[in-house]
Amino acid sequence: IYNIFDRRRQFYGITTMRHFGGYRQQMGHIYRTSYNFPVQSSASDIHSRATILIDRDEWLRDNEAWLVASIHDSVMIEVAAEKAAEVAVYVQKLMQDSAYEVTAAIGRPWVVPVDVEWGPAWETVTHHLTQKAKVHTGTKDKCDDCERSAA
């Protein structure tokens, strides 16, 4: 199986697997894995490229914005509060452009949506799944700017 960047995933032992127990279960796993591989690995490759570009970006360094972590399909950047909005918009554009450039280079341009959230701490951002690009204050249990409390 190949992804859009021609990265390959091979499955070994399929022909000999039927002689052992759990053949149907193993084949079900292989079918699910092979079905999901092209999309998931392509998205992972795009995210990895964007993460590298963020880490090497001079503008972010000049503004003292540091890549702290890459979590699944997200990045965590540490920056001063007064620069958060500007850095968020810049990183959003950088990630969108990165995805478009890398997919256009192989003749399959994708416009990948990038959502941005920021706040004073990771936990105050992650409990607001529906509110994007808004500065959050308060704690994980109760946000001062929001009407609802986290369950």
DRENTORKOL-3810 file (N, C-alpha, C; in nm, 4 decimals):
REM DRENTORKOL-3810
@n.u->0.0861; n.v->-0.1172; n.w->0.0000; ca.u->0.0000; ca.v->0.0000; ca.w->0.0000; c.u->0.0905; c.v->0.1233; c.w->0.0000
@n.u->0.0513; n.v->0.2267; n.w->-0.0780; ca.u->0.1286; ca.v->0.3502; ca.w->-0.0873; c.u->0.0448; c.v->0.4695; c.w->-0.0428
@n.u->0.1123; n.v->0.5707; n.w->0.0122; ca.u->0.0417; ca.v->0.6952; ca.w->0.0402; c.u->0.0670; c.v->0.7918; c.w->-0.0754
@n.u->0.0187; n.v->0.9153; n.w->-0.0662; ca.u->0.0315; ca.v->1.0079; ca.w->-0.1796; c.u->0.1758; c.v->1.0487; c.w->-0.2072
@n.u->0.2667; n.v->1.0274; n.w->-0.1117; ca.u->0.4070; ca.v->1.0606; ca.w->-0.1299; c.u->0.4891; c.v->0.9382; c.w->-0.1662
@n.u->0.4237; n.v->0.8304; n.w->-0.2021; ca.u->0.4851; ca.v->0.7027; ca.w->-0.2394; c.u->0.5576; c.v->0.6341; c.w->-0.1248
@n.u->0.5192; n.v->0.6658; n.w->-0.0016; ca.u->0.5711; ca.v->0.5894; ca.w->0.1113; c.u->0.4944; c.v->0.4587; c.w->0.1143
@n.u->0.5655; n.v->0.3492; n.w->0.1354; ca.u->0.5078; ca.v->0.2167; ca.w->0.1209; c.u->0.4931; c.v->0.1454; c.w->0.2540
@n.u->0.3856; n.v->0.0703; n.w->0.2667; ca.u->0.3638; ca.v->-0.0174; ca.w->0.3823; c.u->0.3400; c.v->-0.1576; c.w->0.3285
@n.u->0.4185; n.v->-0.2516; n.w->0.3765; ca.u->0.4050; ca.v->-0.3902; ca.w->0.3327; c.u->0.3465; c.v->-0.4754; c.w->0.4443
@n.u->0.2729; n.v->-0.5784; n.w->0.4040; ca.u->0.2158; ca.v->-0.6743; ca.w->0.4978; c.u->0.2735; c.v->-0.8109; c.w->0.4642
@n.u->0.3396; n.v->-0.8698; n.w->0.5608; ca.u->0.4066; ca.v->-0.9975; ca.w->0.5389; c.u->0.3267; c.v->-1.1125; c.w->0.5991
@n.u->0.3439; n.v->-1.2317; n.w->0.5423; ca.u->0.2889; ca.v->-1.3533; ca.w->0.5991; c.u->0.1416; c.v->-1.3754; c.w->0.5746
@n.u->0.0814; n.v->-1.3031; n.w->0.4808; ca.u->-0.0619; ca.v->-1.3176; ca.w->0.4574; c.u->-0.0947; c.v->-1.4564; c.w->0.4036
@n.u->-0.0123; n.v->-1.5080; n.w->0.3141; ca.u->-0.0412; ca.v->-1.6387; ca.w->0.2552; c.u->-0.0215; c.v->-1.7534; c.w->0.3539
@n.u->0.0680; n.v->-1.7387; n.w->0.4479; ca.u->0.0913; ca.v->-1.8462; ca.w->0.5446; c.u->0.0053; c.v->-1.8324; c.w->0.6691
@n.u->-0.0614; n.v->-1.7202; n.w->0.6849; ca.u->-0.1374; ca.v->-1.6926; ca.w->0.8060; c.u->-0.2582; c.v->-1.7848; c.w->0.8220
@n.u->-0.3157; n.v->-1.8332; n.w->0.7113; ca.u->-0.4379; ca.v->-1.9130; ca.w->0.7213; c.u->-0.4141; c.v->-2.0476; c.w->0.7888
@n.u->-0.2905; n.v->-2.0902; n.w->0.8025; ca.u->-0.2595; ca.v->-2.2171; ca.w->0.8669; c.u->-0.2542; c.v->-2.2048; c.w->1.0184
@n.u->-0.2629; n.v->-2.0842; n.w->1.0691; ca.u->-0.2548; ca.v->-2.0624; ca.w->1.2127; c.u->-0.3882; c.v->-2.0108; c.w->1.2656
@n.u->-0.4075; n.v->-2.0170; n.w->1.3956; ca.u->-0.5315; ca.v->-1.9701; ca.w->1.4576; c.u->-0.5461; c.v->-1.8195; c.w->1.4472
@n.u->-0.6702; n.v->-1.7741; n.w->1.4476; ca.u->-0.6976; ca.v->-1.6305; ca.w->1.4444; c.u->-0.6828; c.v->-1.5683; c.w->1.3072
@n.u->-0.6965; n.v->-1.6502; n.w->1.2005; ca.u->-0.6772; ca.v->-1.6000; ca.w->1.0652; c.u->-0.7742; c.v->-1.4866; c.w->1.0329
@n.u->-0.9019; n.v->-1.5056; n.w->1.0605; ca.u->-1.0011; ca.v->-1.4022; ca.w->1.0283; c.u->-0.9743; c.v->-1.2730; c.w->1.1050
@n.u->-0.9376; n.v->-1.2865; n.w->1.2308; ca.u->-0.9081; ca.v->-1.1686; ca.w->1.3119; c.u->-0.7869; c.v->-1.0949; c.w->1.2562
@n.u->-0.6823; n.v->-1.1680; n.w->1.2213; ca.u->-0.5620; ca.v->-1.1066; ca.w->1.1656; c.u->-0.5910; c.v->-1.0398; c.w->1.0310
@n.u->-0.6688; n.v->-1.1070; n.w->0.9455; ca.u->-0.7004; ca.v->-1.0487; ca.w->0.8152; c.u->-0.7879; c.v->-0.9242; c.w->0.8311
@n.u->-0.8788; n.v->-0.9241; n.w->0.9292; ca.u->-0.9590; ca.v->-0.8050; ca.w->0.9556; c.u->-0.8715; c.v->-0.6877; c.w->0.9944
@n.u->-0.7716; n.v->-0.7157; n.w->1.0773; ca.u->-0.6770; ca.v->-0.6107; ca.w->1.1168; c.u->-0.5993; c.v->-0.5600; c.w->0.9955
@n.u->-0.5553; n.v->-0.6487; n.w->0.9101; ca.u->-0.4789; ca.v->-0.6087; ca.w->0.7905; c.u->-0.5662; c.v->-0.5263; c.w->0.6966
@n.u->-0.6910; n.v->-0.5666; n.w->0.6767; ca.u->-0.7805; ca.v->-0.4897; ca.w->0.5906; c.u->-0.8024; c.v->-0.3485; c.w->0.6447
@n.u->-0.8291; n.v->-0.3372; n.w->0.7743; ca.u->-0.8504; ca.v->-0.2046; ca.w->0.8338; c.u->-0.7244; c.v->-0.1188; c.w->0.8230
@n.u->-0.6106; n.v->-0.1783; n.w->0.8520; ca.u->-0.4845; ca.v->-0.1044; ca.w->0.8457; c.u->-0.4546; c.v->-0.0584; c.w->0.7036
@n.u->-0.4750; n.v->-0.1458; n.w->0.6070; ca.u->-0.4446; ca.v->-0.1102; ca.w->0.4682; c.u->-0.5430; c.v->-0.0065; c.w->0.4138
@n.u->-0.6648; n.v->-0.0089; n.w->0.4622; ca.u->-0.7647; ca.v->0.0880; ca.w->0.4191; c.u->-0.7321; c.v->0.2275; c.w->0.4736
@n.u->-0.6872; n.v->0.2349; n.w->0.5983; ca.u->-0.6590; ca.v->0.3634; ca.w->0.6620; c.u->-0.5209; c.v->0.4187; c.w->0.6300
@n.u->-0.4278; n.v->0.3346; n.w->0.5911; ca.u->-0.2889; ca.v->0.3773; ca.w->0.5736; c.u->-0.2722; c.v->0.4955; c.w->0.4787
@n.u->-0.3289; n.v->0.4959; n.w->0.3578; ca.u->-0.3019; ca.v->0.6081; ca.w->0.2661; c.u->-0.3403; c.v->0.7447; c.w->0.3241
@n.u->-0.4546; n.v->0.7544; n.w->0.3872; ca.u->-0.4992; ca.v->0.8831; ca.w->0.4408; c.u->-0.4202; c.v->0.9208; c.w->0.5654
@n.u->-0.4093; n.v->0.8285; n.w->0.6605; ca.u->-0.3414; ca.v->0.8606; ca.w->0.7862; c.u->-0.1934; c.v->0.8885; c.w->0.7672
@n.u->-0.1261; n.v->0.8125; n.w->0.6838; ca.u->0.0173; ca.v->0.8350; ca.w->0.6664; c.u->0.0445; c.v->0.9613; c.w->0.5854
@n.u->-0.0429; n.v->0.9936; n.w->0.4903; ca.u->-0.0266; ca.v->1.1181; ca.w->0.4150; c.u->-0.0447; c.v->1.2383; c.w->0.5065
@n.u->-0.1461; n.v->1.2337; n.w->0.5922; ca.u->-0.1671; ca.v->1.3421; ca.w->0.6882; c.u->-0.0492; c.v->1.3529; c.w->0.7842
@n.u->0.0040; n.v->1.2410; n.w->0.8264; ca.u->0.1195; ca.v->1.2410; ca.w->0.9164; c.u->0.2420; c.v->1.3027; c.w->0.8491
@n.u->0.2642; n.v->1.2710; n.w->0.7223; ca.u->0.3769; ca.v->1.3282; ca.w->0.6488; c.u->0.3627; c.v->1.4799; c.w->0.6341
@n.u->0.2411; n.v->1.5262; n.w->0.6057; ca.u->0.2165; ca.v->1.6701; ca.w->0.5931; c.u->0.2422; c.v->1.7392; c.w->0.7264
@n.u->0.1918; n.v->1.6803; n.w->0.8344; ca.u->0.2118; ca.v->1.7381; ca.w->0.9679; c.u->0.3600; c.v->1.7395; c.w->1.0059
@n.u->0.4321; n.v->1.6342; n.w->0.9735; ca.u->0.5757; ca.v->1.6288; ca.w->1.0052; c.u->0.6521; c.v->1.7389; c.w->0.9326
@n.u->0.6186; n.v->1.7614; n.w->0.8067; ca.u->0.6852; ca.v->1.8682; ca.w->0.7303; c.u->0.6540; c.v->2.0051; c.w->0.7903
@n.u->0.5292; n.v->2.0278; n.w->0.8261; ca.u->0.4914; ca.v->2.1564; ca.w->0.8856; c.u->0.5614; c.v->2.1774; c.w->1.0201
@n.u->0.5740; n.v->2.0717; n.w->1.0986; ca.u->0.6418; ca.v->2.0815; ca.w->1.2276; c.u->0.7886; c.v->2.1191; c.w->1.2090
@n.u->0.8532; n.v->2.0606; n.w->1.1114; ca.u->0.9934; ca.v->2.0935; ca.w->1.0827; c.u->1.0066; c.v->2.2400; c.w->1.0407
@n.u->0.9157; n.v->2.2866; n.w->0.9553; ca.u->0.9203; ca.v->2.4264; ca.w->0.9112; c.u->0.8977; c.v->2.5230; c.w->1.0275
@n.u->0.8063; n.v->2.4876; n.w->1.1179; ca.u->0.7820; ca.v->2.5721; ca.w->1.2356; c.u->0.9074; c.v->2.5782; c.w->1.3217
@n.u->0.9712; n.v->2.4653; n.w->1.3415; ca.u->1.0904; ca.v->2.4606; ca.w->1.4259; c.u->1.2065; c.v->2.5404; c.w->1.3670
@n.u->1.2148; n.v->2.5480; n.w->1.2354; ca.u->1.3263; ca.v->2.6173; ca.w->1.1693; c.u->1.2957; c.v->2.7623; c.w->1.1318
@n.u->1.1749; n.v->2.8080; n.w->1.1556; ca.u->1.1330; ca.v->2.9392; ca.w->1.1084; c.u->1.2028; c.v->3.0521; c.w->1.1851
@n.u->1.2646; n.v->3.1422; n.w->1.1119; ca.u->1.3385; ca.v->3.2549; ca.w->1.1713; c.u->1.2455; c.v->3.3579; c.w->1.2344
@n.u->1.1306; n.v->3.3856; n.w->1.1709; ca.u->1.0382; ca.v->3.4839; ca.w->1.2258; c.u->0.9899; c.v->3.4410; c.w->1.3635
@n.u->0.9596; n.v->3.3126; n.w->1.3790; ca.u->0.9155; ca.v->3.2619; ca.w->1.5094; c.u->1.0271; c.v->3.2747; c.w->1.6128
@n.u->1.1501; n.v->3.2478; n.w->1.5733; ca.u->1.2633; ca.v->3.2634; ca.w->1.6659; c.u->1.2807; c.v->3.4090; c.w->1.7077
@n.u->1.2699; n.v->3.4997; n.w->1.6111; ca.u->1.2840; ca.v->3.6417; ca.w->1.6411; c.u->1.1758; c.v->3.6902; c.w->1.7381
@n.u->1.0578; n.v->3.6284; n.w->1.7324; ca.u->0.9480; ca.v->3.6642; ca.w->1.8216; c.u->0.9414; c.v->3.5757; c.w->1.9452
@n.u->1.0472; n.v->3.5006; n.w->1.9681; ca.u->1.0599; ca.v->3.4139; ca.w->2.0843; c.u->0.9405; c.v->3.3202; c.w->2.1010
@n.u->0.9017; n.v->3.2586; n.w->1.9906; ca.u->0.7962; ca.v->3.1563; ca.w->1.9902; c.u->0.8651; c.v->3.0223; c.w->1.9700
@n.u->0.8483; n.v->2.9332; n.w->2.0657; ca.u->0.9217; ca.v->2.8064; ca.w->2.0643; c.u->0.8275; c.v->2.6886; c.w->2.0527
@n.u->0.8611; n.v->2.5979; n.w->1.9626; ca.u->0.7866; ca.v->2.4738; ca.w->1.9481; c.u->0.8156; c.v->2.3864; c.w->2.0699
@n.u->0.7124; n.v->2.3567; n.w->2.1472; ca.u->0.7284; ca.v->2.2797; ca.w->2.2702; c.u->0.6986; c.v->2.1329; c.w->2.2459
@n.u->0.5922; n.v->2.1037; n.w->2.1701; ca.u->0.5530; ca.v->1.9643; ca.w->2.1484; c.u->0.4712; c.v->1.9511; c.w->2.0208
@n.u->0.4736; n.v->1.8312; n.w->1.9671; ca.u->0.3876; ca.v->1.7933; ca.w->1.8565; c.u->0.3048; c.v->1.6758; c.w->1.9053
@n.u->0.1734; n.v->1.6941; n.w->1.9121; ca.u->0.0844; ca.v->1.5939; ca.w->1.9681; c.u->-0.0161; c.v->1.5536; c.w->1.8606
@n.u->-0.0048; n.v->1.4312; n.w->1.8112; ca.u->-0.0906; ca.v->1.3781; ca.w->1.7047; c.u->-0.0886; c.v->1.4717; c.w->1.5846
@n.u->-0.1928; n.v->1.5515; n.w->1.5664; ca.u->-0.1972; ca.v->1.6434; ca.w->1.4532; c.u->-0.1951; c.v->1.7890; c.w->1.4982
@n.u->-0.1389; n.v->1.8123; n.w->1.6161; ca.u->-0.1340; ca.v->1.9474; ca.w->1.6730; c.u->0.0085; c.v->1.9837; c.w->1.7110
@n.u->0.0327; n.v->2.1130; n.w->1.7206; ca.u->0.1606; ca.v->2.1602; ca.w->1.7717; c.u->0.1336; c.v->2.2531; c.w->1.8892
@n.u->0.2234; n.v->2.2508; n.w->1.9853; ca.u->0.2146; ca.v->2.3412; ca.w->2.1003; c.u->0.3334; c.v->2.4358; c.w->2.0909
@n.u->0.3020; n.v->2.5650; n.w->2.0923; ca.u->0.4058; ca.v->2.6671; ca.w->2.0817; c.u->0.3969; c.v->2.7557; c.w->2.2040
@n.u->0.5116; n.v->2.7816; n.w->2.2647; ca.u->0.5170; ca.v->2.8710; ca.w->2.3802; c.u->0.5601; c.v->3.0085; c.w->2.3326
@n.u->0.4823; n.v->3.1101; n.w->2.3733; ca.u->0.5086; ca.v->3.2470; ca.w->2.3302; c.u->0.4524; c.v->3.3419; c.w->2.4363
@n.u->0.5034; n.v->3.4628; n.w->2.4391; ca.u->0.4518; ca.v->3.5636; ca.w->2.5317; c.u->0.3056; c.v->3.5937; c.w->2.4984
@n.u->0.2261; n.v->3.6220; n.w->2.6011; ca.u->0.0817; ca.v->3.6431; ca.w->2.5844; c.u->0.0496; c.v->3.7548; c.w->2.4861
@n.u->0.1269; n.v->3.8616; n.w->2.4875; ca.u->0.0972; ca.v->3.9745; ca.w->2.3989; c.u->0.1247; c.v->3.9443; c.w->2.2515
@n.u->0.2005; n.v->3.8398; n.w->2.2233; ca.u->0.2298; ca.v->3.8018; ca.w->2.0850; c.u->0.1494; c.v->3.6803; c.w->2.0394
@n.u->0.0646; n.v->3.6262; n.w->2.1261; ca.u->-0.0054; ca.v->3.5002; ca.w->2.0967; c.u->-0.0922; c.v->3.5089; c.w->1.9720
@n.u->-0.1703; n.v->3.6134; n.w->1.9573; ca.u->-0.2601; ca.v->3.6250; ca.w->1.8423; c.u->-0.1821; c.v->3.6342; c.w->1.7121
@n.u->-0.0784; n.v->3.7150; n.w->1.7118; ca.u->0.0027; ca.v->3.7321; ca.w->1.5910; c.u->0.0732; c.v->3.6022; c.w->1.5528
@n.u->0.1283; n.v->3.5341; n.w->1.6505; ca.u->0.1969; ca.v->3.4071; ca.w->1.6247; c.u->0.0972; c.v->3.3004; c.w->1.5793
@n.u->-0.0214; n.v->3.2991; n.w->1.6372; ca.u->-0.1230; ca.v->3.2010; ca.w->1.5987; c.u->-0.1609; c.v->3.2146; c.w->1.4515
@n.u->-0.1836; n.v->3.3370; n.w->1.4071; ca.u->-0.2189; ca.v->3.3612; ca.w->1.2675; c.u->-0.1024; c.v->3.3220; c.w->1.1762
@n.u->0.0195; n.v->3.3558; n.w->1.2167; ca.u->0.1373; ca.v->3.3235; ca.w->1.1367; c.u->0.1554; c.v->3.1719; c.w->1.1240
@n.u->0.1426; n.v->3.1012; n.w->1.2343; ca.u->0.1609; ca.v->2.9551; ca.w->1.2325; c.u->0.0497; c.v->2.8880; c.w->1.1525
@n.u->-0.0725; n.v->2.9388; n.w->1.1646; ca.u->-0.1830; ca.v->2.8836; ca.w->1.0868; c.u->-0.1541; c.v->2.8949; c.w->0.9371
@n.u->-0.1096; n.v->3.0120; n.w->0.8941; ca.u->-0.0770; ca.v->3.0321; ca.w->0.7519; c.u->0.0417; c.v->2.9460; c.w->0.7098
@n.u->0.1419; n.v->2.9356; n.w->0.7961; ca.u->0.2590; ca.v->2.8536; ca.w->0.7666; c.u->0.2202; c.v->2.7074; c.w->0.7463
@n.u->0.1332; n.v->2.6561; n.w->0.8326; ca.u->0.0916; ca.v->2.5160; ca.w->0.8207; c.u->0.0047; c.v->2.4940; c.w->0.6970
@n.u->-0.0856; n.v->2.5859; n.w->0.6670; ca.u->-0.1693; ca.v->2.5727; ca.w->0.5475; c.u->-0.0847; c.v->2.5783; c.w->0.4205
@n.u->0.0074; n.v->2.6737; n.w->0.4141; ca.u->0.0939; ca.v->2.6866; ca.w->0.2974; c.u->0.1843; c.v->2.5651; c.w->0.2813
@n.u->0.2336; n.v->2.5134; n.w->0.3921; ca.u->0.3195; ca.v->2.3958; ca.w->0.3885; c.u->0.2458; c.v->2.2769; c.w->0.3290
@n.u->0.1229; n.v->2.2542; n.w->0.3736; ca.u->0.0435; ca.v->2.1422; ca.w->0.3222; c.u->0.0139; c.v->2.1604; c.w->0.1737
@n.u->-0.0208; n.v->2.2810; n.w->0.1340; ca.u->-0.0521; ca.v->2.3045; ca.w->-0.0067; c.u->0.0714; c.v->2.2871; c.w->-0.0946
@n.u->0.1847; n.v->2.3403; n.w->-0.0509; ca.u->0.3069; ca.v->2.3313; ca.w->-0.1306; c.u->0.3527; c.v->2.1876; c.w->-0.1494
@n.u->0.3521; n.v->2.1104; n.w->-0.0431; ca.u->0.4021; ca.v->1.9739; ca.w->-0.0521; c.u->0.3092; c.v->1.8863; c.w->-0.1358
@n.u->0.1788; n.v->1.9097; n.w->-0.1299; ca.u->0.0874; ca.v->1.8304; ca.w->-0.2114; c.u->0.0828; c.v->1.8803; c.w->-0.3555
@n.u->0.1010; n.v->2.0096; n.w->-0.3772; ca.u->0.1048; ca.v->2.0622; ca.w->-0.5138; c.u->0.2294; c.v->2.0155; c.w->-0.5868
@n.u->0.3378; n.v->1.9949; n.w->-0.5132; ca.u->0.4631; ca.v->1.9501; ca.w->-0.5742; c.u->0.4501; c.v->1.8112; c.w->-0.6361
@n.u->0.3590; n.v->1.7304; n.w->-0.5850; ca.u->0.3399; ca.v->1.5965; ca.w->-0.6422; c.u->0.2190; c.v->1.5920; c.w->-0.7350
@n.u->0.1626; n.v->1.7095; n.w->-0.7659; ca.u->0.0524; ca.v->1.7175; ca.w->-0.8605; c.u->-0.0844; c.v->1.6904; c.w->-0.8011
@n.u->-0.0964; n.v->1.6886; n.w->-0.6709; ca.u->-0.2247; ca.v->1.6657; ca.w->-0.6039; c.u->-0.2465; c.v->1.7725; c.w->-0.4962
@n.u->-0.2695; n.v->1.8968; n.w->-0.5351; ca.u->-0.2793; ca.v->2.0036; ca.w->-0.4342; c.u->-0.4009; c.v->1.9864; c.w->-0.3433
@n.u->-0.3770; n.v->1.9905; n.w->-0.2140; ca.u->-0.4815; ca.v->1.9837; ca.w->-0.1122; c.u->-0.4818; c.v->2.1141; c.w->-0.0350
@n.u->-0.5982; n.v->2.1653; n.w->-0.0074; ca.u->-0.6115; ca.v->2.2766; ca.w->0.0845; c.u->-0.6538; c.v->2.2145; c.w->0.2171
@n.u->-0.5621; n.v->2.2161; n.w->0.3116; ca.u->-0.5853; ca.v->2.1521; ca.w->0.4405; c.u->-0.6271; c.v->2.2585; c.w->0.5418
@n.u->-0.7447; n.v->2.2434; n.w->0.6031; ca.u->-0.7856; ca.v->2.3416; ca.w->0.7034; c.u->-0.7013; c.v->2.3296; c.w->0.8304
@n.u->-0.6657; n.v->2.4426; n.w->0.8880; ca.u->-0.5868; ca.v->2.4461; ca.w->1.0114; c.u->-0.6613; c.v->2.5321; c.w->1.1118
@n.u->-0.6960; n.v->2.4739; n.w->1.2249; ca.u->-0.7625; ca.v->2.5470; ca.w->1.3326; c.u->-0.6580; c.v->2.5930; c.w->1.4335
@n.u->-0.6825; n.v->2.7089; n.w->1.4939; ca.u->-0.5892; ca.v->2.7651; ca.w->1.5910; c.u->-0.6636; c.v->2.7952; c.w->1.7204
@n.u->-0.6052; n.v->2.7550; n.w->1.8303; ca.u->-0.6560; ca.v->2.7888; ca.w->1.9630; c.u->-0.5371; c.v->2.8312; c.w->2.0473
@n.u->-0.5604; n.v->2.9227; n.w->2.1411; ca.u->-0.4520; ca.v->2.9586; ca.w->2.2311; c.u->-0.5077; c.v->2.9968; c.w->2.3664
@n.u->-0.4215; n.v->2.9901; n.w->2.4637; ca.u->-0.4608; ca.v->3.0239; ca.w->2.5990; c.u->-0.3406; c.v->3.0206; c.w->2.6908
@n.u->-0.3606; n.v->3.0499; n.w->2.8188; ca.u->-0.2487; ca.v->3.0568; ca.w->2.9123; c.u->-0.1891; c.v->2.9209; c.w->2.9483
@n.u->-0.2633; n.v->2.8132; n.w->2.9286; ca.u->-0.2139; ca.v->2.6794; ca.w->2.9601; c.u->-0.2832; c.v->2.5783; c.w->2.8690
@n.u->-0.2184; n.v->2.4654; n.w->2.8479; ca.u->-0.2695; ca.v->2.3606; ca.w->2.7601; c.u->-0.4102; c.v->2.3170; c.w->2.8011
@n.u->-0.4315; n.v->2.2969; n.w->2.9278; ca.u->-0.5607; ca.v->2.2459; ca.w->2.9736; c.u->-0.6740; c.v->2.3446; c.w->2.9517
@n.u->-0.6475; n.v->2.4731; n.w->2.9550; ca.u->-0.7544; ca.v->2.5709; ca.w->2.9342; c.u->-0.7934; c.v->2.5799; c.w->2.7877
@n.u->-0.7073; n.v->2.5383; n.w->2.7000; ca.u->-0.7388; ca.v->2.5386; ca.w->2.5574; c.u->-0.8107; c.v->2.4105; c.w->2.5186
@n.u->-0.7655; n.v->2.2974; n.w->2.5676; ca.u->-0.8181; ca.v->2.1692; ca.w->2.5217; c.u->-0.9605; c.v->2.1399; c.w->2.5655
@n.u->-1.0106; n.v->2.2042; n.w->2.6678; ca.u->-1.1489; ca.v->2.1751; ca.w->2.7075; c.u->-1.2509; c.v->2.2572; c.w->2.6299
@n.u->-1.2066; n.v->2.3432; n.w->2.5415; ca.u->-1.2962; ca.v->2.4244; ca.w->2.4576; c.u->-1.2881; c.v->2.3759; c.w->2.3137
@n.u->-1.3448; n.v->2.2612; n.w->2.2852; ca.u->-1.3308; ca.v->2.2019; ca.w->2.1533; c.u->-1.4062; c.v->2.2775; c.w->2.0441
@n.u->-1.5094; n.v->2.3518; n.w->2.0783; ca.u->-1.5885; ca.v->2.4197; ca.w->1.9764; c.u->-1.5508; c.v->2.5666; c.w->1.9579
@n.u->-1.4695; n.v->2.6209; n.w->2.0452; ca.u->-1.4346; ca.v->2.7620; ca.w->2.0349; c.u->-1.2916; c.v->2.7750; c.w->1.9846
@n.u->-1.2781; n.v->2.8392; n.w->1.8718; ca.u->-1.1487; ca.v->2.8498; ca.w->1.8062; c.u->-1.0982; c.v->2.9929; c.w->1.8111
@n.u->-0.9682; n.v->3.0052; n.w->1.8139; ca.u->-0.9002; ca.v->3.1344; ca.w->1.8049; c.u->-0.9566; c.v->3.2364; c.w->1.9031
@n.u->-0.9601; n.v->3.1968; n.w->2.0289; ca.u->-1.0078; ca.v->3.2856; ca.w->2.1340; c.u->-0.9165; c.v->3.2683; c.w->2.2542
@n.u->-0.8790; n.v->3.3764; n.w->2.3153; ca.u->-0.7951; ca.v->3.3680; ca.w->2.4346; c.u->-0.8826; c.v->3.3247; c.w->2.5505
@n.u->-0.8430; n.v->3.2179; n.w->2.6202; ca.u->-0.9202; ca.v->3.1646; ca.w->2.7314; c.u->-0.8520; c.v->3.1970; c.w->2.8630
@n.u->-0.9318; n.v->3.2308; n.w->2.9604; ca.u->-0.8789; ca.v->3.2561; ca.w->3.0933; c.u->-0.9559; c.v->3.1717; c.w->3.1923
@n.u->-0.8987; n.v->3.1431; n.w->3.3041; ca.u->-0.9654; ca.v->3.0625; ca.w->3.4051; c.u->-0.8988; c.v->2.9276; c.w->3.4195
@n.u->-0.9748; n.v->2.8323; n.w->3.4668; ca.u->-0.9221; ca.v->2.6980; ca.w->3.4887; c.u->-0.9930; c.v->2.5994; c.w->3.3974
@n.u->-0.9502; n.v->2.4741; n.w->3.4043; ca.u->-1.0120; ca.v->2.3704; ca.w->3.3230; c.u->-1.1580; c.v->2.3491; c.w->3.3628
@n.u->-1.1896; n.v->2.3629; n.w->3.4916; ca.u->-1.3256; ca.v->2.3395; ca.w->3.5399; c.u->-1.4205; c.v->2.4532; c.w->3.5057
@n.u->-1.3721; n.v->2.5749; n.w->3.5070; ca.u->-1.4587; ca.v->2.6904; ca.w->3.4798; c.u->-1.3782; c.v->2.7962; c.w->3.4066
@n.u->-1.4226; n.v->2.8348; n.w->3.2877; ca.u->-1.3555; ca.v->2.9372; ca.w->3.2100; c.u->-1.4262; c.v->3.0703; c.w->3.2351
@n.u->-1.3518; n.v->3.1740; n.w->3.2649; ca.u->-1.4097; ca.v->3.3047; ca.w->3.2970; c.u->-1.4829; c.v->3.3666; c.w->3.1774
@n.u->-1.4361; n.v->3.3374; n.w->3.0538; ca.u->-1.4968; ca.v->3.3983; ca.w->2.9349; c.u->-1.6115; c.v->3.3188; c.w->2.8767
@n.u->-1.6342; n.v->3.1965; n.w->2.9248; ca.u->-1.7352; ca.v->3.1093; ca.w->2.8639; c.u->-1.8540; c.v->3.0899; c.w->2.9567
@n.u->-1.9677; n.v->3.0656; n.w->2.8969; ca.u->-2.0880; ca.v->3.0461; ca.w->2.9760; c.u->-2.0950; c.v->2.9061; c.w->3.0349
@n.u->-2.0413; n.v->2.8081; n.w->2.9639; ca.u->-2.0551; ca.v->2.6719; ca.w->3.0119; c.u->-1.9334; c.v->2.6288; c.w->3.0909
@n.u->-1.9533; n.v->2.5378; n.w->3.1807; ca.u->-1.8445; ca.v->2.4785; ca.w->3.2583; c.u->-1.8107; c.v->2.3442; c.w->3.1967
@n.u->-1.6868; n.v->2.3034; n.w->3.2133; ca.u->-1.6471; ca.v->2.1719; ca.w->3.1635; c.u->-1.7142; c.v->2.0646; c.w->3.2484
@n.u->-1.7607; n.v->1.9592; n.w->3.1822; ca.u->-1.8285; ca.v->1.8502; ca.w->3.2550; c.u->-1.7289; c.v->1.7614; c.w->3.3247
END
